[in-house]
Amino acid sequence: MATGLLCLVQVLVALEFSIVTIAVPALRSGMGLAPDQVQWLLSAYAIALGFSLLFAGRLADVLRARHTLLAGMVLFTAASASAAGTQDFGWLVAVRAASPWPWIEPESGSLTSFLEAAV
């Protein structure tokens, strides 16, 4: 059961990262985005993800990994729903830049949980 949940987290992470890339043509036509705006949309997520990875890993070590995993999944769902409902480019970039922060918690919590179970 625990391994299945950890695998689900990893699938959600891959899905979140790639879904905007797949939706770029629809976003460009629907929101009238220029190529530089699309680049910001894609880069905001990756920059925030890289910046927050070490912080969240330490947080999962200090707090219980299970708690950070569950809290991160709730925040991740809220951030994804917020990104799906926006029609403004500035808000979409802001939500995409904020999306990795809650995502990092389930990611680092799942990895920490997996390592704790393996040892």
LUMKESE-64657 format. One record per atom (N, C-alpha, C): residue number from 1; z, x, y. Coordinates in steps of 0.001 Angstrom, whole numbers. Each point is the difference from the previous one (the first is absolute). Layout:
! LUMKESE-64657
  pos        Z        X        Y
  NUM        Z        X        Y
...
! end
This chain:
! LUMKESE-64657
  pos        Z        X        Y
    1        0      818    -1194
    1        0     -818     1194
    1        0      860     1255
    2      894      993       43
    2       95      855     1185
    2    -1278      803      196
    3     -560      497    -1083
    3    -1239      767      116
    3    -1131     -889      495
    4      -37    -1251     -440
    4    -1016     -934      482
    4      120     -258     1488
    5     1235     -137      496
    5      217     -201     1429
    5     -430     1222      795
    6      307     1171     -521
    6     -402     1228      678
    6    -1515      142       34
    7     -657     -389    -1070
    7    -1464       29      -18
    7     -582    -1021      973
    8      633    -1165      103
    8     -443    -1012      949
    8       79      519     1427
    9     1061      717      321
    9      132      590     1339
    9    -1157      943      282
   10     -346      823     -970
   10    -1094      948      203
   10    -1345     -715      174
   11     -202    -1086     -733
   11    -1231     -785      151
   11      -62     -629     1378
   12     1116     -534      486
   12       36     -586     1335
   12     -284     1034     1076
   13      503     1195     -196
   13     -244     1077      956
   13    -1497      322       57
   14     -621      146    -1148
   14    -1434      288      -35
   14     -809    -1148      586
   15      410    -1207     -281
   15     -693    -1169      539
   15      111      -59     1514
   16     1197      222      524
   16      209      -33     1455
   16     -832     1067      699
   17      -61     1160     -599
   17     -732     1105      620
   17    -1499     -244       12
   18     -521     -640    -1030
   18    -1450     -158     -103
   18     -524    -1335      508
   19      843     -992      170
   19     -505    -1327      346
   19     -627      -30     1391
   20      563      736      936
   20     -582       20     1348
   20    -1328      739      -15
   21      -98     1050     -789
   21    -1258      729      -98
   21    -1115     -906     -510
   22      318     -842     -951
   22     -995     -929     -536
   22     -352    -1068     1027
   23      960     -376      819
   23     -203    -1074      975
   23     -592      479     1324
   24     -309     1283      134
   24     -505      525     1277
   24    -1238     -745      496
   25    -1017     -263     -817
   25    -1163     -724      538
   25      354    -1379      554
   26      866     -724     -691
   26      412    -1319      491
   26      841      115     1260
   27      853     1013       67
   27      803      219     1196
   27     -875      361     1197
   28     -992      846     -240
   28     -891      404     1103
   28     -746    -1189      560
   29     -514     -852     -862
   29     -761    -1148      498
   29      917    -1102      520
   30     1107     -249     -669
   30      894    -1078      390
   30      787      281     1270
   31      433     1251      177
   31      795      352     1169
   31     -803      767     1035
   32    -1250      329     -326
   32     -847      740      929
   32      502     1412      258
   33      393      695    -1058
   33      565     1337      148
   33    -1074     1059      120
   34      248      977      857
   34     -862     1167      134
   34      374     1004    -1093
   35     -883      967     -290
   35      309      984    -1045
   35     1290      787      256
   36      284      341     1261
   36     1238      738      264
   36     1232     -869     -236
   37     -112    -1293      210
   37     1116     -899     -282
   37      236     -123    -1504
   38    -1065      -26     -764
   38      133      -45    -1460
   38      681     1273     -492
   39     -360     1127      586
   39      632     1259     -397
   39     1501      -24      277
   40      409     -543     1143
   40     1418     -114      303
   40      698     -941     -975
   41     -677    -1060     -346
   41      572     -960     -937
   41      281      650    -1349
   42     -927      806     -470
   42      175      670    -1285
   42      971     1169       89
   43      -35      734     1102
   43      841     1192      133
   43     1451     -318      300
   44      274    -1104      671
   44     1380     -338      366
   44      879     -100    -1235
   45     -511     -587    -1044
   45      763     -157    -1235
   45      274     1353     -653
   46    -1029      831      -94
   46      151     1293     -668
   46      926      933      779
   47      -86      -16     1314
   47      867      849      815
   47     1456     -416     -160
   48      256    -1290      108
   48     1376     -493     -141
   48      530      234    -1412
   49     -858     -126     -994
   49      402      231    -1383
   49      453     1437     -205
   50     -800      936      453
   50      360     1402     -149
   50     1250      373      770
   51      163     -580     1164
   51     1152      305      841
   51     1300     -504     -609
   52      -48    -1130     -658
   52     1229     -641     -457
   52      390      314    -1436
   53     -825      684     -745
   53      261      198    -1426
   53     1283      785     -281
   54      221     1092      692
   54     1202      799     -239
   54     1259     -738      413
   55      -58     -684     1131
   55     1154     -764      476
   55      421    -1054    -1025
   56     -948     -725     -519
   56      315    -1075     -938
   56      488      539    -1338
   57     -524     1115     -425
   57      480      601    -1236
   57     1464      393      101
   58      367      552     1129
   58     1404      354      210
   58      872    -1251       78
   59     -517    -1042      650
   59      737    -1255       98
   59      244     -601    -1379
   60     -991       81     -879
   60      161     -508    -1365
   60     1006      834     -785
   61      116     1283      335
   61      999      837     -658
   61     1411     -338      473
   62      146     -223     1297
   62     1317     -267      571
   62      473    -1403     -375
   63     -858     -985      220
   63      316    -1366     -399
   63     -407     -161    -1454
   64      273    -1073     -586
   64     -413     -211    -1383
   64    -1489     -282      -39
   65     -683      602     -915
   65    -1452     -148     -114
   65     -391    -1453     -245
   66      793     -711     -775
   66     -315    -1400     -289
   66       52     -849     1267
   67      992      271      861
   67      113     -761     1241
   67    -1171      288      933
   68     -389     1258      100
   68    -1137      321      867
   68    -1294     -565     -573
   69      -99      -52    -1311
   69    -1188     -581     -627
   69     -121    -1484      341
   70     1065     -741     -163
   70      -47    -1437      275
   70     -183     -297     1486
   71      719      708      850
   71     -145     -206     1446
   71    -1409      363      454
   72     -530     1071     -535
   72    -1354      418      360
   72    -1053    -1000     -425
   73      179     -620    -1165
   73     -972     -995     -448
   73       -9    -1224      915
   74     1174     -411      454
   74       74    -1139      918
   74     -671      343     1330
   75      318     1164      544
   75     -602      415     1270
   75    -1504      243     -132
   76     -409      552    -1123
   76    -1417      239     -260
   76     -773    -1312      -15
   77      554    -1019     -639
   77     -648    -1311      -49
   77      -98     -610     1387
   78     1054      112      778
   78       -8     -542     1367
   78    -1024      718      871
   79      -87     1317     -101
   79     -964      758      801
   79    -1429     -330     -407
   80     -250     -157    -1278
   80    -1344     -345     -463
   80     -409    -1390      461
   81      923     -937      -59
   81     -299    -1358      470
   81     -252      -19     1503
   82      743      796      735
   82     -195       82     1442
   82    -1366      599      331
   83     -404     1010     -736
   83    -1317      605      238
   83    -1123     -973     -342
   84      198     -796    -1019
   84    -1039     -944     -414
   84     -193    -1118     1016
   85     1038     -328      745
   85      -86    -1128      921
   85     -365      343     1422
   86     -190     1256      330
   86     -261      379     1385
   86    -1486      -86      351
   87     -268     -294     1268
   87    -1371      -57      503
   87     -235     1028     1112
   88     1038      735      400
   88      -80      959     1089
   88      -69     1418     -557
   89     -927      813      507
   89     -176     1348     -508
   89     1245      853      220
   90      584      -52     1184
   90     1186      805      294
   90     1163     -335     -926
   91      197    -1291     -240
   91     1073     -418     -901
   91     -307      420    -1439
   92    -1255      -80     -386
   92     -392      394    -1353
   92      266     1486     -228
   93     -330      845      963
   93      273     1434     -131
   93     1509      242      -49
   94      752     -710      839
   94     1462      166        5
   94      605     -411    -1343
   95     -464    -1105     -550
   95      517     -452    -1291
   95     -416      954    -1104
   96    -1221      503       59
   96     -444      967    -1010
   96      792     1291       97
   97      356      412     1223
   97      814     1213      160
   97     1427     -238     -482
   98      470    -1229       87
   98     1352     -316     -466
   98       37     -301    -1493
   99    -1130     -324     -595
   99      -28     -378    -1415
   99      518     1073     -953
  100     -275     1272      204
  100      521      987     -956
  100     1513      131       17
  101      653     -315     1094
  101     1451      175       47
  101      691     -836    -1062
  102     -260    -1303      -95
  102      630     -716    -1109
  102     -621      360    -1341
  103    -1265      410       -9
  103     -643      380    -1247
  103      626     1247     -575
  104      398      905      872
  104      582     1252     -455
  104     1280     -253     -779
  105      755     -999      404
  105     1247     -287     -708
  105     -248     -379    -1459
  106     -911     -940     -289
  106     -224     -252    -1426
  106     -628     1186     -709
  107     -861      734      699
  107     -634     1161     -617
  107     1037     1053     -358
  108      800      404      976
  108      994     1028     -279
  108     1109     -550     -908
  109      356    -1279      177
  109     1003     -594     -880
  109     -484      -84    -1423
  110    -1276     -330     -195
  110     -525      -89    -1359
  110      -81     1384     -645
  111     -415      981      764
  111      -76     1346     -556
  111     1395      531     -323
  112      963     -257      880
  112     1365      434     -249
  112      571     -726    -1221
  113     -261    -1317     -103
  113      473     -774    -1146
  113     -596      538    -1295
  114    -1277      321       42
  114     -679      514    -1181
  114      602     1339     -413
  115      264      866      977
  115      586     1303     -319
  115     1425     -144     -518
  116      769     -942      580
  116     1359     -221     -487
  116       -2     -516    -1436
  117     -949     -876     -340
  117      -79     -541    -1350
  117     -452     1042    -1005
  118     -829      953      461
  118     -532     1005     -905
  118     1035     1074     -328
  119      930      222      894
  119      971     1091     -199
  119     1168     -452     -804
! end
